[in-house]
Amino acid sequence: MTVITVLTRTLFFISGKPWQLSRWAQRQAVLGTIVEGMAIYLPLHLGLGW
């Protein structure tokens, strides 16, 4: 794996896991985690061509 892939996956985990754990009881965990992940992925994909 490249360094950028490892850093991006780490960023996804650091931002998504607290959201998932805080929203688990309200049953919004999966949708919120997807939205948060896309909020990180889209700027990387569109802006940096990743």
Secondary structure, DSSP 8 states (H G I E B T S, - for coil): --HHHHHHHHHHHHHHHHHHHHHGGGT-HHHHHHHHHHHHHHHHHHHH--
